[in-house]
Amino acid sequence: MNTTRPTPHPTPATYDELGLERIVFFSDAVIAIAITLLAIEIRLPPLEDGARLVPALWALWPSYLSFAISFLVIGTYWIAHHNMFEHIDRYTPTLIWLNLFFLLCVAFTPFPTAIVGEYGMLAGAQIFYAGSVVVTGVVKLILWWYAAHNRRLLEPETTDAQIRAVTMRGFVTPAVFLISIPFALVHPAIPIVLWISTAMIYGLTRLLFRR
């Protein structure tokens, strides 16, 4: 008697435009909330003397800077997420879970942002912040790899050039922040300069691959 069990077929992808739109809309909502929470983390300490308001506001400049950087970081991740789902026309439970892990990382961003806003000149704070951004980018790349591998979940008309473009642009933000980590041990200003340059590098990469 043959007792060999048949190899189970992989979970088939679901062609459901409404279901795919729900994934995208939910993702947009989580990302929007995460960006909003960045501003909520900027808090002015209680003041006994109103005359000290302006100096107190000025003293919060590290928080303003960390807010702006994180806003741009989440913004680039939202653009990348949008670009990915322009080419994805079906989904599987694995895709949904990978997307949830990506959103988990995005939703966590306000916390390291607050840390680097408060202790931005400390190497530990900068490494923690950069590490969280790198992890988010890696999860996003895994999400795209899963969808694009052998064109598993992509629209039939998606070209190889488009797949390469989305892939290469997806490396920009996590790569810049990964590079910044060892520099945090050299001088605290270097990682900040690299972080600020992320949006410009991402824009140049988009322009390059568009051509």
FENRA-V198775 format. One record per residue. N is the residue number from 1. SS is DSSP state (h for helix, s for strand, l for the rest). PSI is psi in whole degrees, -180 to 180 (999 if undefined). OMEGA is omega in whole degrees, 0 to 359 (999 if undefined). Layout:
N/SS/PSI/OMEGA
N/SS/PSI/OMEGA
This chain:
1/l/135/179
2/l/113/183
3/l/6/181
4/l/127/180
5/l/142/179
6/l/145/179
7/l/124/181
8/l/142/177
9/l/146/177
10/l/155/180
11/l/122/182
12/l/151/177
13/l/150/182
14/s/125/174
15/l/99/182
16/l/103/184
17/h/-40/180
18/h/-42/179
19/h/-41/179
20/h/-39/178
21/h/-36/178
22/h/-39/177
23/h/-45/182
24/h/-45/181
25/h/-41/178
26/h/-42/179
27/h/-45/179
28/h/-40/181
29/h/-44/180
30/h/-44/180
31/h/-41/179
32/h/-41/179
33/h/-41/179
34/h/-42/179
35/h/-40/179
36/h/-40/181
37/h/-22/177
38/h/-42/181
39/h/-33/181
40/h/-28/181
41/l/-13/178
42/l/109/184
43/l/134/176
44/l/127/179
45/l/154/179
46/l/138/181
47/l/132/176
48/l/-25/182
49/l/118/181
50/h/-22/180
51/h/-18/180
52/h/7/184
53/h/-49/183
54/h/-48/176
55/h/-36/180
56/h/-40/177
57/h/-41/179
58/h/-35/181
59/h/-15/181
60/l/9/184
61/h/-33/176
62/h/-34/178
63/h/-39/176
64/h/-44/182
65/h/-45/180
66/h/-35/176
67/h/-47/182
68/h/-43/180
69/h/-47/181
70/h/-34/177
71/h/-45/179
72/h/-39/180
73/h/-52/179
74/h/-35/178
75/h/-43/178
76/h/-36/178
77/h/-35/177
78/h/-42/178
79/h/-45/180
80/h/-42/178
81/h/-42/178
82/h/-44/180
83/h/-39/180
84/h/-48/186
85/h/-5/169
86/h/-25/183
87/h/-11/181
88/s/127/181
89/l/8/176
90/l/171/185
91/s/163/176
92/l/167/175
93/h/-35/179
94/h/-43/178
95/h/-43/181
96/h/-44/181
97/h/-41/177
98/h/-39/178
99/h/-37/177
100/h/-40/177
101/h/-38/176
102/h/-44/180
103/h/-34/175
104/h/-45/180
105/h/-41/179
106/h/-44/181
107/h/-24/179
108/h/-20/187
109/h/-39/180
110/h/-30/181
111/h/-55/176
112/h/-27/176
113/h/-44/178
114/h/-37/179
115/h/-48/182
116/h/-24/176
117/h/-30/181
118/h/-37/184
119/h/41/188
120/l/-20/180
121/l/-1/179
122/l/137/182
123/h/-40/181
124/h/-42/179
125/h/-42/181
126/h/-40/179
127/h/-41/178
128/h/-44/180
129/h/-50/180
130/h/-39/179
131/h/-40/179
132/h/-38/178
133/h/-39/179
134/h/-45/180
135/h/-43/179
136/h/-45/180
137/h/-38/179
138/h/-43/178
139/h/-40/178
140/h/-41/178
141/h/-39/177
142/h/-40/177
143/h/-47/180
144/h/-41/179
145/h/-43/180
146/h/-43/182
147/h/-37/187
148/h/-18/183
149/h/122/184
150/h/27/180
151/h/38/188
152/l/-46/186
153/l/18/186
154/s/157/173
155/l/144/183
156/l/-31/184
157/l/-1/178
158/l/126/183
159/l/164/176
160/h/-36/179
161/h/-39/178
162/h/-40/178
163/h/-45/178
164/h/-40/181
165/h/-47/179
166/h/-40/181
167/h/-49/183
168/h/-41/178
169/h/-31/180
170/h/-19/180
171/h/-19/191
172/h/-61/186
173/h/-51/179
174/h/-32/180
175/h/-44/180
176/h/-44/181
177/h/-32/176
178/h/-42/178
179/h/-33/184
180/h/-21/186
181/h/-52/180
182/h/-27/180
183/h/-21/178
184/l/-24/179
185/l/-9/182
186/l/-57/179
187/l/133/186
188/h/-20/182
189/h/-28/185
190/h/-49/178
191/h/-39/181
192/h/-43/178
193/h/-43/179
194/h/-43/180
195/h/-43/181
196/h/-32/182
197/l/-8/186
198/h/-48/183
199/h/-39/180
200/h/-44/179
201/h/-40/179
202/h/-43/179
203/h/-41/178
204/h/-38/179
205/h/-41/177
206/h/-43/180
207/h/-42/180
208/h/-49/184
209/h/-23/175
210/h/-36/177
211/l/999/999
